[in-house]
Amino acid sequence: MQFIATVRAPVTAELPVTKKSFGSRVTPQDAAAIEVEELRASLGAAGFELLESSMAELSSRPAFRLVYTWTSPDGLQLKRVHYVCVTGEHVYRLAYEAAVRYYFERDLGGFEQARQSFRMLPPSS
């Protein structure tokens, strides 16, 4: 199992498990806390472990970077790098996930190159 995913959602959209939303004025640190709470709630029973939470940039905007692991229902240990940026009326997520063993480190550089070229949609008028 390996993938790169991008998501653009309204900041007012409720998260599936905690039912919280980001709001348009949330700081990157508060957004990180909301996102980690959602991840713990949805992946916690599967051994969720947060390895890193740090400030970052996504498309030249303030964002945060999470790195975490968990175990899939079939016992595979997975690792994800997860960028989140709240800007205007949208929250952007960019993530790379792969099996801890071999694949994650092998393809992480390719994902980071993709992240550097990522651009957000301009605000709608």
Secondary structure in CASP SS format (residue, H / E / C, confidence):
PFRMAT SS
TARGET T0000
AUTHOR 0000-0000-0000
METHOD secondary structure of the structure
MODEL  1
M C 1.00
Q E 1.00
F E 1.00
I E 1.00
A E 1.00
T E 1.00
V E 1.00
R E 1.00
A E 1.00
P E 1.00
V C 1.00
T C 1.00
A C 1.00
E C 1.00
L C 1.00
P C 1.00
V C 1.00
T C 1.00
K C 1.00
K C 1.00
S C 1.00
F C 1.00
G C 1.00
S C 1.00
R C 1.00
V C 1.00
T C 1.00
P H 1.00
Q H 1.00
D H 1.00
A H 1.00
A H 1.00
A H 1.00
I H 1.00
E H 1.00
V H 1.00
E H 1.00
E H 1.00
L H 1.00
R H 1.00
A H 1.00
S H 1.00
L H 1.00
G H 1.00
A H 1.00
A H 1.00
G C 1.00
F C 1.00
E E 1.00
L E 1.00
L E 1.00
E E 1.00
S E 1.00
S E 1.00
M E 1.00
A E 1.00
E E 1.00
L E 1.00
S C 1.00
S C 1.00
R E 1.00
P E 1.00
A E 1.00
F E 1.00
R E 1.00
L E 1.00
V E 1.00
Y E 1.00
T E 1.00
W E 1.00
T E 1.00
S C 1.00
P C 1.00
D C 1.00
G C 1.00
L C 1.00
Q E 1.00
L E 1.00
K E 1.00
R E 1.00
V E 1.00
H E 1.00
Y E 1.00
V E 1.00
C E 1.00
V E 1.00
T E 1.00
G C 1.00
E C 1.00
H E 1.00
V E 1.00
Y E 1.00
R E 1.00
L E 1.00
A E 1.00
Y E 1.00
E E 1.00
A E 1.00
A E 1.00
V C 1.00
R C 1.00
Y C 1.00
Y H 1.00
F H 1.00
E H 1.00
R H 1.00
D H 1.00
L H 1.00
G H 1.00
G H 1.00
F H 1.00
E H 1.00
Q H 1.00
A H 1.00
R H 1.00
Q H 1.00
S H 1.00
F C 1.00
R C 1.00
M C 1.00
L C 1.00
P C 1.00
P C 1.00
S C 1.00
S C 1.00
END
